Amino acid sequence: MANIKSQKKRIKTNEKARIRNVAYRSKLRTAVKAVRVACEKNDVAAATAAYKKATSIIDRAVIKGIETKKTAARQKSHLQLAINKLAK
């Protein structure tokens, strides 16, 4: 355990940020899963609506520093490909 006051504060703030990031990452994964489930059920309308929500959450995750730009782009691309395949 740290003895320096500022380091004790950093430990507390890092833990708060970690908990916040875990919660947001969980929200993100749930949104992505909703799109995949809608695609498995062959429901284009539900998949498209879920995709809009998921992309918004993914983009916010990049802004918050939870994900990198490339990971977000890959996720959105894979989801869009699944919806496009379903629409054909």
HELIX and SHEET records of a PDB file:
HELIX    1   1 LYS A    5  GLU A   40  1                                  36    
HELIX    2   2 VAL A   44  LYS A   64  1                                  21    
HELIX    3   3 LYS A   69  ALA A   87  1                                  19    
END                                                                             
